[in-house]
Amino acid sequence: MLDQPPPDLPQDTGMIATPEDKNLGMLCHLTALIGVLIGGGFLGFVGPLIIMNLQQGKTPFVTFHARESLNHQITFMLVYVVCFLLIFVGSFLFCVGILFIFPLVIAAILSIVFEIMASVQASRGEWTRIPWSIRFIS
């Protein structure tokens, strides 16, 4: 999408991603994807958090993608928690809790698709934002 950083990041001529930066940016998203698949949606933040802490201040490209992946994982974790609560409460009070499984499944599929798309774009060296993510960490 973008070959240069988004406008809210400082513009610098040295921000072209090296092959190592591209691999680490892709790894941010892939570790989040692995965490989502292994942890049922609740461990996706671990990989990007570790990479962001290790690479903080070294390369803006990797820090940007780690932040994007972390924001995405936190946003979708909140969606999962809300859906689980609605399923639980709806099952006991209104017997309609089963209806909230569908938004949970759709959110899980979208999370996986967005992370795959972001990892491909990071491997190309593109600065991309993941849609529908709340920017908790800037």
CORRALIN-V162070 format. One record per pair of residues at least 6 apart in sequence whose C-alpha atoms are under 6 Angstrom apart, sorted by sequence separation. I is the first residue (numbers start at 1). J is the second residue. D is the distance in whole Angstrom. If there is no record, write none. Layout:
I:J:D / I:J:D
This chain:
90:96:5 / 91:97:4 / 36:43:6 / 90:97:4 / 35:43:5 / 36:44:5 / 35:44:4 / 87:97:4 / 52:63:6 / 32:44:4 / 32:45:6 / 87:100:6 / 52:66:5 / 32:47:6 / 31:47:5 / 48:66:5 / 28:48:5 / 83:104:6 / 48:70:6 / 45:70:5 / 45:73:6 / 44:73:6 / 25:62:5 / 28:66:5 / 25:65:5 / 29:69:6 / 21:62:6 / 75:133:6 / 75:134:6 / 72:133:5 / 71:135:6 / 71:136:6 / 29:115:6 / 29:119:5 / 26:119:4 / 26:122:5 / 25:122:5 / 26:123:5 / 22:122:6 / 23:123:6 / 22:123:5 / 22:125:5 / 17:125:6 / 5:127:6 / 3:126:5 / 2:126:5 / 1:126:6 / 2:127:5
